[in-house]
């Protein structure tokens, strides 16, 4: 399974401007019920990611005013990215080795396609494991009519 399989049905790509305030970002994340969003410049190019942990660690924990801090000041910019063709197993390895919970998806032609999260991957893995367990159960314990 690839990243494309995971994101193909998504209706929206969540992103903010680098000039947005942290207060705006926090409200956006809350309203959209997401934990992170891409930060895109005026041309739509991905320049960073802001997450709930960025807000907590770099603003709240430092007692800074979220209305006065710009997203560009706290966003993560050292990004590991994946393409729509990247296998999900590789995404999990990247997340584990880099200690990140979100990966931006970049397409060579259309640019930023959104983020995939560790939660997205866990849902797929759990679903796949359940399917395998169900298949094994039906093999070991066949139901005879």
C-alpha positions as CSV (number, residue, x, y, z in Angstrom):
1,X,0.0,0.0,0.0
2,X,1.3,3.5,-0.9
3,X,0.7,7.0,0.4
4,X,-1.6,7.6,-2.7
5,X,-3.9,4.8,-1.5
6,X,-4.1,6.5,1.9
7,X,-4.8,10.1,0.8
8,X,-6.7,9.6,-2.5
9,X,-10.1,10.1,-0.9
10,X,-9.2,13.2,1.1
11,X,-11.3,16.2,0.2
12,X,-9.1,19.0,1.6
13,X,-5.4,19.9,2.1
14,X,-4.9,21.7,5.4
15,X,-2.5,24.6,5.2
16,X,-1.8,28.1,6.7
17,X,0.2,31.1,5.7
18,X,3.6,31.7,7.5
19,X,2.2,35.1,8.5
20,X,-0.7,33.6,10.4
21,X,-0.5,34.1,14.2
22,X,-0.1,31.1,16.5
23,X,-3.5,31.9,17.9
24,X,-5.0,31.6,14.4
25,X,-3.1,28.3,13.9
26,X,-4.3,26.9,17.2
27,X,-7.9,27.8,16.3
28,X,-7.5,26.3,12.8
29,X,-6.2,23.0,14.2
30,X,-9.0,22.9,16.7
31,X,-11.7,23.7,14.2
32,X,-10.5,21.3,11.6
33,X,-9.9,18.6,14.3
34,X,-6.3,18.0,13.1
35,X,-3.0,18.0,15.0
36,X,-0.8,19.6,12.3
37,X,-1.0,21.7,9.1
38,X,1.3,22.5,6.3
39,X,2.6,26.1,6.0
40,X,2.6,27.3,2.4
41,X,3.9,30.6,1.0
42,X,2.0,32.8,-1.5
43,X,2.9,30.5,-4.4
44,X,1.6,27.5,-2.6
45,X,5.1,26.1,-1.9
46,X,5.4,24.1,1.4
47,X,7.8,26.0,3.7
48,X,7.1,24.2,7.0
49,X,4.7,22.4,9.3
50,X,3.1,23.7,12.5
51,X,1.8,21.2,15.0
52,X,0.1,21.2,18.4
53,X,3.4,20.2,20.0
54,X,5.1,23.2,18.3
55,X,2.5,25.5,19.8
56,X,2.8,23.8,23.3
57,X,6.6,23.7,23.3
58,X,7.5,26.9,21.7
59,X,4.7,29.3,22.7
60,X,2.7,28.0,25.7
61,X,5.7,26.5,27.6
62,X,7.7,29.7,27.0
63,X,4.8,31.9,28.2
64,X,4.6,33.8,24.9
65,X,1.5,35.4,23.6
66,X,0.0,33.4,20.7
67,X,-1.6,36.5,19.3
68,X,1.8,38.1,18.8
69,X,3.9,35.2,17.6
70,X,3.8,34.3,13.9
71,X,3.7,30.7,12.7
72,X,6.9,31.3,10.7
73,X,8.7,31.8,14.1
74,X,7.8,28.4,15.4
75,X,7.1,26.1,12.5
76,X,9.3,23.0,11.8
77,X,11.3,23.5,8.7
78,X,13.7,20.5,8.6
79,X,11.2,18.3,6.9
80,X,11.3,14.7,5.7
81,X,8.9,14.4,2.8
82,X,7.3,11.6,0.9
83,X,5.8,11.2,-2.5
84,X,2.4,9.6,-3.3
85,X,4.3,6.5,-4.5
86,X,6.1,6.0,-1.2
87,X,5.2,2.7,0.5
88,X,3.5,3.1,3.9
89,X,6.2,0.8,5.5
90,X,8.8,3.3,4.4
91,X,6.8,6.2,5.9
92,X,6.7,4.4,9.2
93,X,10.5,3.9,9.1
94,X,11.0,7.6,8.4
95,X,8.8,8.6,11.2
96,X,10.5,6.3,13.6
97,X,14.1,7.3,12.6
98,X,13.3,11.0,12.6
99,X,11.1,11.0,15.7
100,X,8.2,12.8,13.8
101,X,4.5,12.1,13.8
102,X,3.7,13.8,10.4
103,X,5.1,13.6,6.9
104,X,4.3,16.1,4.2
105,X,3.3,14.5,0.9
106,X,4.8,16.3,-2.1
107,X,3.9,15.5,-5.7
108,X,6.4,16.5,-8.4
109,X,3.7,18.1,-10.5
110,X,1.1,19.4,-8.1
111,X,3.2,20.1,-5.0
112,X,1.9,19.9,-1.5
113,X,-0.8,17.1,-1.2
114,X,-1.2,17.2,2.6
115,X,0.2,15.4,5.6
116,X,0.1,11.8,6.7
117,X,0.3,11.1,10.3
118,X,1.3,8.2,12.5
119,X,-2.4,7.9,13.4
120,X,-3.2,7.4,9.7
121,X,-0.6,4.6,9.5
122,X,-1.8,2.9,12.7
123,X,-5.3,2.8,11.4
124,X,-4.1,1.0,8.2
125,X,-1.9,-1.4,10.2
126,X,-4.7,-2.2,12.7
127,X,-7.2,-2.8,9.9
128,X,-4.7,-5.0,8.0
129,X,-3.9,-7.0,11.2
130,X,-7.6,-7.5,11.9
131,X,-8.2,-8.7,8.3
132,X,-5.3,-11.1,8.6
133,X,-6.5,-12.4,12.0
134,X,-10.0,-12.9,10.6
135,X,-8.6,-14.8,7.6
136,X,-6.5,-17.0,9.9
137,X,-9.5,-17.6,12.2
138,X,-11.6,-18.7,9.2
139,X,-8.9,-21.1,8.1
140,X,-8.2,-22.6,11.5
141,X,-11.9,-22.6,12.6
142,X,-13.9,-23.1,9.4
143,X,-17.6,-22.6,9.7
144,X,-19.4,-25.6,8.2
145,X,-23.0,-25.2,7.3
